[in-house]
Structure formats: structure tokens, C-alpha cells
Amino acid sequence: MSECVITYDGVPSYSVSIMEFTDQQVMHETQYFADPFGAPAWRAALADPMPGRTIAGA
């Protein structure tokens, strides 16, 4: 599994990849992409910001 932030046309996007390995080679990979979003109001009090990771305007 990998997680990263990529920039496409100047817009950041979160990416998560889940990979299946066989004999040290990737046999299958599924990728998920999402635009940045902040925690909803009901969950904001439960969320702690991660160092170095901010979501501007969320």
C-alpha cells in the first residue's frame, strides 16, 4: 500500500495504491484518487492535523 499527494494541472490530489505482490513483482494494483477535503463539522473535533499535511480552504 502506498499513499501520496500528486499535482495534476496545478491541483493537488490524494492517491492511494493497493498492490498485490508475487515473487517480488507487482501482480495487481488498484489506485484511488480524491480531491483534498477537510473533516466535516461533526468530526472536526476528533481529527488531529498531521505534521506537514494541510488542506487549504477546507
PDB file of N, CA, C and O in Angstrom:
ATOM      1  N   MET A   1       0.854  -1.157   0.000  1.00  0.00           N
ATOM      2  CA  MET A   1       0.000   0.000   0.000  1.00  0.00           C
ATOM      3  C   MET A   1       0.903   1.223   0.000  1.00  0.00           C
ATOM      4  O   MET A   1       1.927   1.258   0.682  1.00  0.00           O
ATOM      5  N   SER A   2       0.509   2.219  -0.771  1.00  0.00           N
ATOM      6  CA  SER A   2       1.225   3.491  -0.763  1.00  0.00           C
ATOM      7  C   SER A   2       0.216   4.627  -0.749  1.00  0.00           C
ATOM      8  O   SER A   2      -0.917   4.485  -1.210  1.00  0.00           O
ATOM      9  N   GLU A   3       0.649   5.743  -0.216  1.00  0.00           N
ATOM     10  CA  GLU A   3      -0.196   6.934  -0.120  1.00  0.00           C
ATOM     11  C   GLU A   3       0.658   8.129  -0.513  1.00  0.00           C
ATOM     12  O   GLU A   3       1.793   8.260  -0.057  1.00  0.00           O
ATOM     13  N   CYS A   4       0.119   8.999  -1.357  1.00  0.00           N
ATOM     14  CA  CYS A   4       0.883  10.175  -1.757  1.00  0.00           C
ATOM     15  C   CYS A   4      -0.056  11.288  -2.207  1.00  0.00           C
ATOM     16  O   CYS A   4      -1.250  11.077  -2.423  1.00  0.00           O
ATOM     17  N   VAL A   5       0.519  12.470  -2.341  1.00  0.00           N
ATOM     18  CA  VAL A   5      -0.202  13.613  -2.897  1.00  0.00           C
ATOM     19  C   VAL A   5       0.477  13.938  -4.219  1.00  0.00           C
ATOM     20  O   VAL A   5       1.687  14.160  -4.263  1.00  0.00           O
ATOM     21  N   ILE A   6      -0.301  13.967  -5.291  1.00  0.00           N
ATOM     22  CA  ILE A   6       0.234  14.309  -6.601  1.00  0.00           C
ATOM     23  C   ILE A   6      -0.382  15.627  -7.046  1.00  0.00           C
ATOM     24  O   ILE A   6      -1.443  16.020  -6.561  1.00  0.00           O
ATOM     25  N   THR A   7       0.275  16.295  -7.954  1.00  0.00           N
ATOM     26  CA  THR A   7      -0.254  17.541  -8.501  1.00  0.00           C
ATOM     27  C   THR A   7      -0.528  17.335  -9.983  1.00  0.00           C
ATOM     28  O   THR A   7       0.362  16.953 -10.742  1.00  0.00           O
ATOM     29  N   TYR A   8      -1.758  17.589 -10.385  1.00  0.00           N
ATOM     30  CA  TYR A   8      -2.163  17.435 -11.781  1.00  0.00           C
ATOM     31  C   TYR A   8      -2.773  18.747 -12.237  1.00  0.00           C
ATOM     32  O   TYR A   8      -3.776  19.190 -11.677  1.00  0.00           O
ATOM     33  N   ASP A   9      -2.189  19.368 -13.235  1.00  0.00           N
ATOM     34  CA  ASP A   9      -2.630  20.685 -13.709  1.00  0.00           C
ATOM     35  C   ASP A   9      -2.648  21.712 -12.577  1.00  0.00           C
ATOM     36  O   ASP A   9      -3.524  22.575 -12.531  1.00  0.00           O
ATOM     37  N   GLY A  10      -1.681  21.616 -11.668  1.00  0.00           N
ATOM     38  CA  GLY A  10      -1.558  22.574 -10.581  1.00  0.00           C
ATOM     39  C   GLY A  10      -2.486  22.338  -9.406  1.00  0.00           C
ATOM     40  O   GLY A  10      -2.492  23.130  -8.463  1.00  0.00           O
ATOM     41  N   VAL A  11      -3.275  21.264  -9.436  1.00  0.00           N
ATOM     42  CA  VAL A  11      -4.234  20.967  -8.368  1.00  0.00           C
ATOM     43  C   VAL A  11      -3.770  19.714  -7.622  1.00  0.00           C
ATOM     44  O   VAL A  11      -3.533  18.682  -8.250  1.00  0.00           O
ATOM     45  N   PRO A  12      -3.634  19.785  -6.273  1.00  0.00           N
ATOM     46  CA  PRO A  12      -3.220  18.594  -5.535  1.00  0.00           C
ATOM     47  C   PRO A  12      -4.338  17.556  -5.486  1.00  0.00           C
ATOM     48  O   PRO A  12      -5.520  17.896  -5.433  1.00  0.00           O
ATOM     49  N   SER A  13      -3.944  16.301  -5.504  1.00  0.00           N
ATOM     50  CA  SER A  13      -4.891  15.197  -5.430  1.00  0.00           C
ATOM     51  C   SER A  13      -4.253  14.092  -4.598  1.00  0.00           C
ATOM     52  O   SER A  13      -3.067  13.801  -4.754  1.00  0.00           O
ATOM     53  N   TYR A  14      -5.032  13.478  -3.722  1.00  0.00           N
ATOM     54  CA  TYR A  14      -4.537  12.374  -2.912  1.00  0.00           C
ATOM     55  C   TYR A  14      -4.662  11.079  -3.699  1.00  0.00           C
ATOM     56  O   TYR A  14      -5.631  10.870  -4.427  1.00  0.00           O
ATOM     57  N   SER A  15      -3.669  10.217  -3.541  1.00  0.00           N
ATOM     58  CA  SER A  15      -3.655   8.943  -4.241  1.00  0.00           C
ATOM     59  C   SER A  15      -3.294   7.839  -3.255  1.00  0.00           C
ATOM     60  O   SER A  15      -2.359   7.977  -2.466  1.00  0.00           O
ATOM     61  N   VAL A  16      -4.038   6.752  -3.309  1.00  0.00           N
ATOM     62  CA  VAL A  16      -3.737   5.560  -2.523  1.00  0.00           C
ATOM     63  C   VAL A  16      -3.649   4.398  -3.498  1.00  0.00           C
ATOM     64  O   VAL A  16      -4.539   4.207  -4.327  1.00  0.00           O
ATOM     65  N   SER A  17      -2.585   3.629  -3.399  1.00  0.00           N
ATOM     66  CA  SER A  17      -2.403   2.454  -4.247  1.00  0.00           C
ATOM     67  C   SER A  17      -2.327   1.219  -3.367  1.00  0.00           C
ATOM     68  O   SER A  17      -1.615   1.203  -2.363  1.00  0.00           O
ATOM     69  N   ILE A  18      -3.062   0.191  -3.749  1.00  0.00           N
ATOM     70  CA  ILE A  18      -3.009  -1.097  -3.061  1.00  0.00           C
ATOM     71  C   ILE A  18      -2.449  -2.095  -4.066  1.00  0.00           C
ATOM     72  O   ILE A  18      -3.003  -2.278  -5.150  1.00  0.00           O
ATOM     73  N   MET A  19      -1.346  -2.737  -3.696  1.00  0.00           N
ATOM     74  CA  MET A  19      -0.655  -3.625  -4.624  1.00  0.00           C
ATOM     75  C   MET A  19      -0.577  -5.042  -4.080  1.00  0.00           C
ATOM     76  O   MET A  19      -0.419  -5.257  -2.879  1.00  0.00           O
ATOM     77  N   GLU A  20      -0.691  -5.997  -4.983  1.00  0.00           N
ATOM     78  CA  GLU A  20      -0.520  -7.410  -4.653  1.00  0.00           C
ATOM     79  C   GLU A  20       0.793  -7.865  -5.288  1.00  0.00           C
ATOM     80  O   GLU A  20       1.008  -7.683  -6.486  1.00  0.00           O
ATOM     81  N   PHE A  21       1.664  -8.456  -4.476  1.00  0.00           N
ATOM     82  CA  PHE A  21       2.976  -8.888  -4.952  1.00  0.00           C
ATOM     83  C   PHE A  21       3.052 -10.408  -5.038  1.00  0.00           C
ATOM     84  O   PHE A  21       2.498 -11.122  -4.201  1.00  0.00           O
ATOM     85  N   THR A  22       3.741 -10.883  -6.053  1.00  0.00           N
ATOM     86  CA  THR A  22       4.089 -12.289  -6.192  1.00  0.00           C
ATOM     87  C   THR A  22       5.547 -12.338  -6.637  1.00  0.00           C
ATOM     88  O   THR A  22       5.917 -11.727  -7.640  1.00  0.00           O
ATOM     89  N   ASP A  23       6.367 -13.063  -5.893  1.00  0.00           N
ATOM     90  CA  ASP A  23       7.796 -13.166  -6.213  1.00  0.00           C
ATOM     91  C   ASP A  23       8.436 -11.793  -6.408  1.00  0.00           C
ATOM     92  O   ASP A  23       9.180 -11.583  -7.366  1.00  0.00           O
ATOM     93  N   GLN A  24       8.154 -10.881  -5.521  1.00  0.00           N
ATOM     94  CA  GLN A  24       8.714  -9.527  -5.502  1.00  0.00           C
ATOM     95  C   GLN A  24       8.346  -8.690  -6.723  1.00  0.00           C
ATOM     96  O   GLN A  24       9.032  -7.719  -7.040  1.00  0.00           O
ATOM     97  N   GLN A  25       7.275  -9.059  -7.404  1.00  0.00           N
ATOM     98  CA  GLN A  25       6.781  -8.278  -8.534  1.00  0.00           C
ATOM     99  C   GLN A  25       5.316  -7.930  -8.299  1.00  0.00           C
ATOM    100  O   GLN A  25       4.571  -8.712  -7.709  1.00  0.00           O
ATOM    101  N   VAL A  26       4.911  -6.752  -8.763  1.00  0.00           N
ATOM    102  CA  VAL A  26       3.518  -6.334  -8.626  1.00  0.00           C
ATOM    103  C   VAL A  26       2.674  -7.131  -9.617  1.00  0.00           C
ATOM    104  O   VAL A  26       2.899  -7.072 -10.826  1.00  0.00           O
ATOM    105  N   MET A  27       1.705  -7.873  -9.097  1.00  0.00           N
ATOM    106  CA  MET A  27       0.810  -8.660  -9.941  1.00  0.00           C
ATOM    107  C   MET A  27      -0.507  -7.933 -10.191  1.00  0.00           C
ATOM    108  O   MET A  27      -1.141  -8.127 -11.228  1.00  0.00           O
ATOM    109  N   HIS A  28      -0.912  -7.104  -9.245  1.00  0.00           N
ATOM    110  CA  HIS A  28      -2.173  -6.368  -9.385  1.00  0.00           C
ATOM    111  C   HIS A  28      -2.058  -5.080  -8.582  1.00  0.00           C
ATOM    112  O   HIS A  28      -1.500  -5.064  -7.484  1.00  0.00           O
ATOM    113  N   GLU A  29      -2.593  -4.001  -9.144  1.00  0.00           N
ATOM    114  CA  GLU A  29      -2.575  -2.714  -8.447  1.00  0.00           C
ATOM    115  C   GLU A  29      -3.910  -2.016  -8.659  1.00  0.00           C
ATOM    116  O   GLU A  29      -4.423  -1.957  -9.776  1.00  0.00           O
ATOM    117  N   THR A  30      -4.461  -1.492  -7.580  1.00  0.00           N
ATOM    118  CA  THR A  30      -5.677  -0.685  -7.638  1.00  0.00           C
ATOM    119  C   THR A  30      -5.334   0.684  -7.074  1.00  0.00           C
ATOM    120  O   THR A  30      -4.747   0.787  -5.996  1.00  0.00           O
ATOM    121  N   GLN A  31      -5.700   1.739  -7.803  1.00  0.00           N
ATOM    122  CA  GLN A  31      -5.413   3.102  -7.364  1.00  0.00           C
ATOM    123  C   GLN A  31      -6.712   3.857  -7.125  1.00  0.00           C
ATOM    124  O   GLN A  31      -7.682   3.715  -7.870  1.00  0.00           O
ATOM    125  N   TYR A  32      -6.707   4.658  -6.073  1.00  0.00           N
ATOM    126  CA  TYR A  32      -7.839   5.516  -5.736  1.00  0.00           C
ATOM    127  C   TYR A  32      -7.337   6.953  -5.688  1.00  0.00           C
ATOM    128  O   TYR A  32      -6.259   7.218  -5.154  1.00  0.00           O
ATOM    129  N   PHE A  33      -8.108   7.877  -6.241  1.00  0.00           N
ATOM    130  CA  PHE A  33      -7.749   9.291  -6.267  1.00  0.00           C
ATOM    131  C   PHE A  33      -8.883  10.102  -5.658  1.00  0.00           C
ATOM    132  O   PHE A  33     -10.056   9.787  -5.856  1.00  0.00           O
ATOM    133  N   ALA A  34      -8.528  11.156  -4.910  1.00  0.00           N
ATOM    134  CA  ALA A  34      -9.541  12.018  -4.299  1.00  0.00           C
ATOM    135  C   ALA A  34      -9.013  13.444  -4.204  1.00  0.00           C
ATOM    136  O   ALA A  34      -7.825  13.668  -3.973  1.00  0.00           O
ATOM    137  N   ASP A  35      -9.907  14.393  -4.385  1.00  0.00           N
ATOM    138  CA  ASP A  35      -9.564  15.791  -4.159  1.00  0.00           C
ATOM    139  C   ASP A  35      -9.447  16.025  -2.656  1.00  0.00           C
ATOM    140  O   ASP A  35     -10.118  15.345  -1.879  1.00  0.00           O
ATOM    141  N   PRO A  36      -8.609  16.974  -2.229  1.00  0.00           N
ATOM    142  CA  PRO A  36      -8.488  17.277  -0.804  1.00  0.00           C
ATOM    143  C   PRO A  36      -9.824  17.741  -0.216  1.00  0.00           C
ATOM    144  O   PRO A  36     -10.587  18.452  -0.870  1.00  0.00           O
ATOM    145  N   PHE A  37     -10.090  17.336   1.006  1.00  0.00           N
ATOM    146  CA  PHE A  37     -11.297  17.786   1.699  1.00  0.00           C
ATOM    147  C   PHE A  37     -11.022  17.805   3.194  1.00  0.00           C
ATOM    148  O   PHE A  37     -10.249  16.996   3.708  1.00  0.00           O
ATOM    149  N   GLY A  38     -11.653  18.722   3.871  1.00  0.00           N
ATOM    150  CA  GLY A  38     -11.489  18.835   5.313  1.00  0.00           C
ATOM    151  C   GLY A  38     -12.455  17.916   6.050  1.00  0.00           C
ATOM    152  O   GLY A  38     -13.379  17.356   5.460  1.00  0.00           O
ATOM    153  N   ALA A  39     -12.224  17.777   7.332  1.00  0.00           N
ATOM    154  CA  ALA A  39     -13.126  16.972   8.149  1.00  0.00           C
ATOM    155  C   ALA A  39     -14.461  17.690   8.282  1.00  0.00           C
ATOM    156  O   ALA A  39     -14.481  18.904   8.482  1.00  0.00           O
ATOM    157  N   PRO A  40     -15.590  16.965   8.177  1.00  0.00           N
ATOM    158  CA  PRO A  40     -16.881  17.607   8.386  1.00  0.00           C
ATOM    159  C   PRO A  40     -16.992  18.117   9.827  1.00  0.00           C
ATOM    160  O   PRO A  40     -16.274  17.654  10.714  1.00  0.00           O
ATOM    161  N   ALA A  41     -17.883  19.057  10.045  1.00  0.00           N
ATOM    162  CA  ALA A  41     -18.009  19.696  11.362  1.00  0.00           C
ATOM    163  C   ALA A  41     -18.186  18.679  12.487  1.00  0.00           C
ATOM    164  O   ALA A  41     -17.603  18.839  13.559  1.00  0.00           O
ATOM    165  N   TRP A  42     -18.981  17.637  12.256  1.00  0.00           N
ATOM    166  CA  TRP A  42     -19.251  16.658  13.317  1.00  0.00           C
ATOM    167  C   TRP A  42     -18.005  15.855  13.690  1.00  0.00           C
ATOM    168  O   TRP A  42     -17.939  15.292  14.783  1.00  0.00           O
ATOM    169  N   ARG A  43     -17.012  15.797  12.787  1.00  0.00           N
ATOM    170  CA  ARG A  43     -15.810  15.008  13.034  1.00  0.00           C
ATOM    171  C   ARG A  43     -14.573  15.867  13.280  1.00  0.00           C
ATOM    172  O   ARG A  43     -13.529  15.342  13.666  1.00  0.00           O
ATOM    173  N   ALA A  44     -14.670  17.169  13.064  1.00  0.00           N
ATOM    174  CA  ALA A  44     -13.506  18.054  13.174  1.00  0.00           C
ATOM    175  C   ALA A  44     -12.850  17.970  14.551  1.00  0.00           C
ATOM    176  O   ALA A  44     -11.624  18.012  14.656  1.00  0.00           O
ATOM    177  N   ALA A  45     -13.649  17.852  15.597  1.00  0.00           N
ATOM    178  CA  ALA A  45     -13.089  17.784  16.950  1.00  0.00           C
ATOM    179  C   ALA A  45     -12.337  16.476  17.187  1.00  0.00           C
ATOM    180  O   ALA A  45     -11.510  16.401  18.095  1.00  0.00           O
ATOM    181  N   LEU A  46     -12.610  15.447  16.388  1.00  0.00           N
ATOM    182  CA  LEU A  46     -11.954  14.150  16.546  1.00  0.00           C
ATOM    183  C   LEU A  46     -10.707  14.014  15.676  1.00  0.00           C
ATOM    184  O   LEU A  46      -9.921  13.085  15.861  1.00  0.00           O
ATOM    185  N   ALA A  47     -10.524  14.928  14.738  1.00  0.00           N
ATOM    186  CA  ALA A  47      -9.402  14.843  13.797  1.00  0.00           C
ATOM    187  C   ALA A  47      -8.230  15.684  14.280  1.00  0.00           C
ATOM    188  O   ALA A  47      -8.405  16.837  14.674  1.00  0.00           O
ATOM    189  N   ASP A  48      -7.046  15.108  14.247  1.00  0.00           N
ATOM    190  CA  ASP A  48      -5.822  15.829  14.573  1.00  0.00           C
ATOM    191  C   ASP A  48      -5.048  16.050  13.280  1.00  0.00           C
ATOM    192  O   ASP A  48      -4.864  15.113  12.504  1.00  0.00           O
ATOM    193  N   PRO A  49      -4.589  17.288  13.038  1.00  0.00           N
ATOM    194  CA  PRO A  49      -3.810  17.528  11.821  1.00  0.00           C
ATOM    195  C   PRO A  49      -2.482  16.775  11.878  1.00  0.00           C
ATOM    196  O   PRO A  49      -1.860  16.666  12.935  1.00  0.00           O
ATOM    197  N   MET A  50      -2.065  16.264  10.737  1.00  0.00           N
ATOM    198  CA  MET A  50      -0.780  15.578  10.644  1.00  0.00           C
ATOM    199  C   MET A  50       0.297  16.592  10.278  1.00  0.00           C
ATOM    200  O   MET A  50       0.062  17.449   9.426  1.00  0.00           O
ATOM    201  N   PRO A  51       1.467  16.517  10.898  1.00  0.00           N
ATOM    202  CA  PRO A  51       2.545  17.463  10.594  1.00  0.00           C
ATOM    203  C   PRO A  51       2.866  17.469   9.096  1.00  0.00           C
ATOM    204  O   PRO A  51       3.027  16.416   8.480  1.00  0.00           O
ATOM    205  N   GLY A  52       2.953  18.651   8.535  1.00  0.00           N
ATOM    206  CA  GLY A  52       3.312  18.786   7.133  1.00  0.00           C
ATOM    207  C   GLY A  52       2.189  18.531   6.153  1.00  0.00           C
ATOM    208  O   GLY A  52       2.412  18.598   4.944  1.00  0.00           O
ATOM    209  N   ARG A  53       0.974  18.236   6.635  1.00  0.00           N
ATOM    210  CA  ARG A  53      -0.139  17.953   5.737  1.00  0.00           C
ATOM    211  C   ARG A  53      -1.295  18.872   6.085  1.00  0.00           C
ATOM    212  O   ARG A  53      -1.941  18.711   7.120  1.00  0.00           O
ATOM    213  N   THR A  54      -1.546  19.821   5.228  1.00  0.00           N
ATOM    214  CA  THR A  54      -2.645  20.748   5.440  1.00  0.00           C
ATOM    215  C   THR A  54      -3.539  20.748   4.214  1.00  0.00           C
ATOM    216  O   THR A  54      -3.101  20.407   3.115  1.00  0.00           O
ATOM    217  N   ILE A  55      -4.773  21.125   4.403  1.00  0.00           N
ATOM    218  CA  ILE A  55      -5.735  21.238   3.311  1.00  0.00           C
ATOM    219  C   ILE A  55      -6.213  22.675   3.295  1.00  0.00           C
ATOM    220  O   ILE A  55      -7.055  23.065   4.104  1.00  0.00           O
ATOM    221  N   ALA A  56      -5.682  23.458   2.382  1.00  0.00           N
ATOM    222  CA  ALA A  56      -6.030  24.877   2.297  1.00  0.00           C
ATOM    223  C   ALA A  56      -7.476  25.041   1.873  1.00  0.00           C
ATOM    224  O   ALA A  56      -7.942  24.377   0.946  1.00  0.00           O
ATOM    225  N   GLY A  57      -8.178  25.924   2.552  1.00  0.00           N
ATOM    226  CA  GLY A  57      -9.548  26.246   2.174  1.00  0.00           C
ATOM    227  C   GLY A  57     -10.581  25.210   2.540  1.00  0.00           C
ATOM    228  O   GLY A  57     -11.740  25.337   2.147  1.00  0.00           O
ATOM    229  N   ALA A  58     -10.198  24.188   3.280  1.00  0.00           N
ATOM    230  CA  ALA A  58     -11.170  23.147   3.640  1.00  0.00           C
ATOM    231  C   ALA A  58     -11.912  23.529   4.898  1.00  0.00           C
ATOM    232  O   ALA A  58     -12.772  22.779   5.359  1.00  0.00           O
TER     233      ALA A  58
END
